[in-house]
Amino acid sequence: MRVNDKPVDQYPWYLRPFFWNQKRKYGQVLKPGLLWARVPKLFAAVAILYGVLDRRSSPIDPVLRSLITVRVSQINWCLFCIDILRKARMAS
């Protein structure tokens, strides 16, 4: 079964800042984000949780945060996530 993404303007308003940030960071809205956003409330909850964990003021050490996010991506077999995390860590 193949799931198609929708145009950005068909997603709820509260997800658009996330898409705007992706476009600013990566030059385009990424397809996995569009697909995950088909379940908007779950997507928003996961994005907020990740945002809280990934803040500079987080009590969790940045190295440990990176290891946790990569491991979760590996468990979920999300090669895209692993690649994005690797690129983000190389840029910082």
C-alpha positions as CSV (number, residue, x, y, z in Angstrom):
1,M,0.0,0.0,0.0
2,R,1.3,3.4,-0.9
3,V,0.4,6.5,1.1
4,N,0.4,9.8,-0.8
5,D,1.2,13.2,0.8
6,K,-1.1,16.2,0.5
7,P,-0.2,19.8,-0.4
8,V,1.0,21.8,2.6
9,D,-2.1,24.0,2.6
10,Q,-4.3,21.0,3.3
11,Y,-2.6,20.2,6.7
12,P,-3.9,21.9,9.9
13,W,-2.6,25.4,10.6
14,Y,-0.7,24.3,13.7
15,L,1.7,22.1,11.6
16,R,2.6,24.8,9.1
17,P,5.3,26.3,11.3
18,F,7.0,22.9,11.3
19,F,6.9,22.8,7.5
20,W,8.2,26.4,7.3
21,N,11.1,25.5,9.5
22,Q,11.9,22.4,7.3
23,K,11.8,24.6,4.2
24,R,14.1,27.1,5.8
25,K,16.6,24.4,7.1
26,Y,16.6,22.0,4.2
27,G,15.4,24.1,1.2
28,Q,12.1,22.1,0.9
29,V,9.4,20.5,2.9
30,L,10.5,16.9,3.4
31,K,8.3,14.0,2.3
32,P,8.5,12.0,5.5
33,G,7.2,15.1,7.4
34,L,4.3,15.3,5.1
35,L,3.5,11.7,5.5
36,W,3.8,11.7,9.3
37,A,1.6,14.8,9.4
38,R,-1.3,12.8,8.1
39,V,-2.0,12.0,11.8
40,P,-1.7,15.7,12.9
41,K,-2.2,15.4,16.7
42,L,0.2,12.5,17.0
43,F,2.7,14.3,14.8
44,A,2.4,17.5,16.8
45,A,2.8,15.6,20.1
46,V,6.0,13.9,18.9
47,A,7.4,17.1,17.5
48,I,6.8,18.9,20.8
49,L,8.3,16.1,22.8
50,Y,11.4,16.1,20.5
51,G,11.6,19.9,20.8
52,V,11.6,19.7,24.6
53,L,14.3,17.1,24.7
54,D,16.5,18.8,22.1
55,R,16.5,22.2,23.7
56,R,19.8,23.6,24.9
57,S,18.4,24.0,28.4
58,S,17.5,20.3,28.5
59,P,18.9,18.5,31.6
60,I,20.0,15.6,29.3
61,D,23.5,15.8,27.9
62,P,23.6,16.6,24.2
63,V,25.7,13.5,23.4
64,L,23.2,11.3,25.2
65,R,20.3,13.0,23.4
66,S,21.9,12.3,20.1
67,L,22.4,8.6,21.0
68,I,18.8,8.3,22.2
69,T,17.3,9.8,19.0
70,V,19.6,7.7,16.8
71,R,18.7,4.5,18.7
72,V,15.0,5.2,18.5
73,S,15.4,5.8,14.8
74,Q,17.2,2.5,14.4
75,I,14.6,0.6,16.4
76,N,11.9,2.1,14.1
77,W,14.0,1.3,11.0
78,C,13.8,5.0,9.9
79,L,16.9,5.4,7.7
80,F,15.7,8.9,6.8
81,C,15.7,9.9,10.5
82,I,19.2,8.5,11.1
83,D,20.5,10.3,8.0
84,I,18.9,13.7,9.1
85,L,20.2,13.3,12.6
86,R,23.7,12.6,11.3
87,K,23.6,15.6,9.0
88,A,22.2,17.8,11.8
89,R,25.0,16.8,14.2
90,M,27.7,17.3,11.5
91,A,26.4,20.9,10.9
92,S,26.4,21.9,14.6
